[in-house]
């Protein structure tokens, strides 16, 4: 029976509940969607319209001045390249370390797995703090290097627990016994069997880690002094919070136009530019996202 048929056959109380439920969902969607639509519309609108509050949902006097100024700024391109580097290299390190940690903890014959799992969970609630972590990064000699943004976050305890739970609930022990009889080594079993059967959860972890690297700015702000190593989010932070705009971005714009609010227009344009890559990637992993998260939620 379709949803409309179910609604027609439902009782009065059920109908009231369904109507209120849909009304609440629509209201929440509007709360979420409106800021996004406003940012996109403002990024395409005339600077004076943005300053005067004329932008609502649709762009006013559409223009590409904001995007032209953004892409003419070499720092934005530097931030883009650095962010892609951190996402690709950092996510690769994350996946390798997470699988290498989750697999042995998923094996029942590993007697110390409960103790190590408890130690991993302990780090979710207690950490050394900012100053000890900074001193550790400094003593390792990776301060003001790209590794400062990659090694300290090489493993997420929560993501490791997700991966371990998936392996425990979705990969039967009989496969390991069969592979062992065929002469497969433990490492070969991990690469040829476990990794191949764990693609859904790995896709979820790639999304989690990738988005985390793309949006990260605090570690870069603490550990990096060289602007050539800054990710895009750190340049975005300067524009949004500190209202710092490179004068080269306004080189082709008159002072009058700048006074009318091109700086605000640049803020919205940079937000859109920084959000597009993740929005393009998400549809390709969405089907794995739901599958990977739900597996292991219900046992039976």
HELIX and SHEET records of a PDB file:
HELIX    1   1 UNK A    3  UNK A    9  1                                   7    
HELIX    2   2 UNK A   12  UNK A   44  1                                  33    
HELIX    3   3 UNK A   47  UNK A   51  1                                   5    
HELIX    4   4 UNK A   65  UNK A   71  1                                   7    
HELIX    5   5 UNK A   74  UNK A  106  1                                  33    
HELIX    6   6 UNK A  113  UNK A  125  1                                  13    
HELIX    7   7 UNK A  130  UNK A  139  1                                  10    
HELIX    8   8 UNK A  146  UNK A  149  5                                   4    
HELIX    9   9 UNK A  157  UNK A  170  1                                  14    
HELIX   10  10 UNK A  173  UNK A  181  1                                   9    
HELIX   11  11 UNK A  186  UNK A  189  1                                   4    
HELIX   12  12 UNK A  190  UNK A  194  3                                   5    
HELIX   13  13 UNK A  195  UNK A  197  1                                   3    
HELIX   14  14 UNK A  199  UNK A  215  1                                  17    
HELIX   15  15 UNK A  218  UNK A  223  1                                   6    
HELIX   16  16 UNK A  227  UNK A  229  5                                   3    
HELIX   17  17 UNK A  232  UNK A  240  1                                   9    
HELIX   18  18 UNK A  247  UNK A  250  5                                   4    
HELIX   19  19 UNK A  255  UNK A  257  1                                   3    
HELIX   20  20 UNK A  258  UNK A  262  3                                   5    
HELIX   21  21 UNK A  263  UNK A  294  1                                  32    
END                                                                             
